[in-house]
Amino acid sequence: MREAQVSTAFKALSDPTRRRLFERLVKEGELSVSALTDGSGISQPAVSQHVAALKAAGLVRLRREGRLAHYAPRAAGLAPLVDWFRVYGEFWRERFDRLEQLLEEMD
């Protein structure tokens, strides 16, 4: 299950437009689709498709207010990625520690 969540999140964030929209939500908080469209350089239908992909990946949540759709970032949506990076961070930290130790022994 966690592997699928990591893959879905990476896939969603692999698109530069989705990353920009997600970053904007993180910086500005909850925004409507029309607010996200303003200044994005893409059409409203395209913004809607991109935020739908972010929502499907669990990275944003949707709040409806009448006919308006508002999106906000979900910190919990990044948890699978944080966990994945933590594992590989430890992997590389151990390797660098060993390399440092080896270099000290060589001196």
ABEGO torsion letter per residue (X at the ends): XAAAAAAAAAAAAABAAAAAAAAAAAAAEBBBAAAAABGAGBBAAAAAAAAAAAAAAGABBBBBBEABBBBBBBAAAAAAAAAAAAAAAAAAAAAAAAAAAAAAAAX
